[in-house]
Amino acid sequence: MSNGSRIAKRIRSTLFYIGALALCLPPVFVFVWMILTGLKTGVQNISYPPQFIFSPTLENFRAVFAQYNFFKYLMNSLIVAGLATGLSLLLGLPAAYSIAKYRQGRIGILILVARMTPFVSYLLPWYIIFRYLDLIDTYTALTITHLIITLPMVIWLMISFFESVPAELEDAAMIDGCSSLQSFRIIVLPLVRNGIATSAIISFIFSWNQFLFSLILSGPKTKTVPVAVYNFISYGKIDWAGIGAAATLIVLPVSIFAFFVRKSIVQGLTMGALKD
């Protein structure tokens, strides 16, 4: 390799890392600032210039659980996100398989349009329907509304996985006496398990972080953690330390989980993007 080629390669590599650093720094800075906010007192959070050297305190985190019953909100989010993810897989896997196998592209486009439509446009119809059915402040209402987010995501992620499964395997299963359902369950699903795991993880994260539907359709019994942050905002005061602690408790578990399964997510998305 000539000196010119080596220099060009180093320049491209340097520019790549500079670009990656420029993209990563803003979200990392916001994430660190959020954690520091939860570790400061109220006076330290409003001081100017900002204090970066201080004695951290866990009092804000204790207050979140002691004064605002935050554990209940965490359990509500876990239940709603778990139900939404489970139902999305139950309904989305057969739908994605059908679209992939029978080349139902128009249905896939309709699902994509439904996912791209602003969520606020669904809000009023859902609210009227659930109020009429007396389902406001129930897990049923929140789970159904979260399906608008998670179900199209599962379908669109899984279509490419099902398209990558060779049709000859299913034909061989049919010859051996399998029904269509048995072929789908025994042959196809094990081959796309990486895609299923990826879809489940991403759907759970999006449902966990959903705010708008939970804000309008939840209540004292089913309030989720994103909505619970509103407890720290009153007419005359904003508890920045409490918001920082609550936001850290919301983001940190999902961030840690995503960090440990990042290889599965990348592998699943990469495999779904490749076809034989």
N, C-alpha and C positions, 0 to 999 in steps of 0.2 A: 504494500500500500504506500502510495507516494505521500510526501509531506503535505501537499495541498489537500489530499483526501482526508488525512488525519485532522488537519486544522478545521476543515469544513464539518467533519463529524463532531469535533469538540464544540464548535460554535452551535450546531444544531442541538447537541445535548445540553449545552449551557442555556440556550434559549428555552428549551423544553422545561428545564427545572425552574427557571425564572417565571415562566408562565404558570407552572403548577403551583409555585409558591404564592404568586399573586392571586390565584383563584382560591387557595386554601386559607390564606391569612385572615380575610374578613370574617368568615364564619367561625374560625377558631378564636379570633379575638372576641367576638360577641359571646361565644360559649364560655370563655374564661371570665369575661366581665360579669356574666350572669352568676357564675359560681362565687366570684368575689363579692358580689352584691349580697348574696345570701349569708356570707361569712362576716359581713360588717354590721355594725350597729346603725340605727337610723341616722344618728348625727354624722357618722363617718360617710354614709352614702350621699349626703347632701353637701358635704364639705367641698370647697373649691380652693385650690386645685385638687383633683381626685387623689385619694390616698392609696398608694400601691404597697406601702409597707405599714402593716398594722397587726394587731393581735387578733387572730380569727376567733370567732365565737360560734357555738352551735345553738345558741339560745333561740335564734330564728327558726331553726328546724324543729326544736322542741315545741315552740309555740304553734307551729303549723299543725302538729298532731294534737296538742293539748287543747288549743282554743278553737280550731276549725274542723275537727273531726276528719282530718285529711285521709286517714286510713280507709274510711268508708268510701270516699271519692275514688281512691285508688282501686278498691274492689269493684266499684261500679264500672270504671273504665275497663278493667280486666274482663268483667263479665260481658259487657257490650262488644268490645273488640274481639273477644273469643267467639261469641255467638255469630257476629257478622262474618268473621273469617271462616268459621266452620260451614255456615250456610252458603257462603260464596263458593267454597270448594265443592260442596255437595251439588249446587246448581250449575256452577261455572264449568266444571270439568266435562260433564256430558255435552254442554252447549258448545264448548270449544272443540271437542272431538267431532261433533256433528258438522260444525262449520268447516273444519279442516278436511274431514273425509269427503264431504259432499260438495266442497267448493262453494259454500254459501256466502259469497263475498258481500252481497247486499245486506244480509243480516248483520255481518260483522261491521259494516259501515254504520248501520243504524245504532249499534251498540256503542261505537266510537263517538257518534254524535251525542248520544245520551250522556256519555262521560265528559264530553267537552262543554256541554251546556252548563252555564253558571248555576251553582248549587242553590243560590238564593231564589231562582225561578221555581224550584220545587217546594220551597218552604211554605208558602201560603196554602197550596192545595193539600200538602201533607198535614198542616196544622188543622185545617177545616175537617179533613177526614178523620183524623185521630181524636179531635175534640168531639165529633159526632159519635164516634165509637167509644168514647170515654177511655182513651188509651194514652192521654197525656200523662207524663211522669211515670211511664212504664218501660221496662226493658224491651217489650215488643215493639213499641214505636221507635225507639232509638236504634234497635237492631235493623228494622226494616229500612229506615232512612240511611243507615250506614251502608246498606247493600248497594245504594246508588254509587258509592265510592269504590267499594271492594269488588263487587261482582264484575263490572266491566274490566277492571284491572286483571282479575284472574283469567277472564275469557281471552283478553288480548295477549296476555303473556303466554298462555297455554296453547294458543292456535299454532304458533311456530313450532312448539315442541311436538304436537301431534302430527304436524305435517312432516316432521323429520323421521317419523316411525315408518319403516318400509312396509308397504301394503302386502308384500309377500308373506310376512309373518302372520298377519291376520288371515290371509287366504289359507295358509297351512293349518292354522288353528281351526278354521271352518271345516277343512277336509277331515281333520281328526275328530270332528263331532262337536266342537264348541259352538254355542250360540253367539249372537252378536254381543250380548251382555257379558257372557263369560270371556269372550275374546278381549273385550274392553277391560274387564277387571283383572284377568290373569296375565294377559300378554302386554297390553298397551300401558296400563298404569305403572307397572314396575319399571318400564323403560323411560318414563318421563318423571321419575320420582324427584330428580333435581329441580325440574320446573315446578312441581307441586310445592316443594319446600320453599323455593324462591317466591312463588305467588303467595303462599301463606304468610311468609315473613313480611313482605312488602304490604300486603293487605292489612295485617295486624297493626303495623306501624302507622299507616294512614288512618285507620279507624281510631287508634289510640289518640292521635293528635287532632281529630275532628272537633271543631269548636261550634260552628254555626248551628247545625241541627241540634246539638246538645244544649245550646244556649236557649233555644226556643221551646223544645219539646221535653226537656227534662224538668225536674222539680226537686223538692227536698229529698225524695227517696232515691232518685236515680241520677243526681247531678254527678258529672264526670270531672276529672281533674282539670282539663283546660278551662271549664266554666268556673270551677272553684277558685281560680285565681282572682275572679271578680270580688271575692270576699275581702280582698286587701285594698280595694278601691272604694272610698266613700265620697260623700259630697265635698267635704272639706279637707280630706287628707288622702295621700297615697302612701301606703306602707311599702316603700321600695325594698326594704330588707326582707319583709315577708314575701313579696312577689319574687325576689331573687331565690329565696329558699324553696318556695313552692314550684317555681319554674325548673329549678335544678332537680327536684324530686320527680317532676314529670318527664324531663328529657333524659336524665342520667340512666334510668333502668333500660330504656329503649336503646340508648346510645351504646351502652355496654353490651347489650344483647346483639345489636347490629355489628359491633366490632368483632365479636367472637364468631359470628356466622357470615362474615364478609366474604370469605372464600366460597362458601356455598352460594351466596347471592351472585357473585361474579361468575362462578362456574356455570350456574344455572342460566343466567342471561346470555352468556357466551354460547353455550350449547344450543339455546333456543334460537340464536341468530344464525346458526350454521345448518345447512341442509346438505344431504348427500346428492 
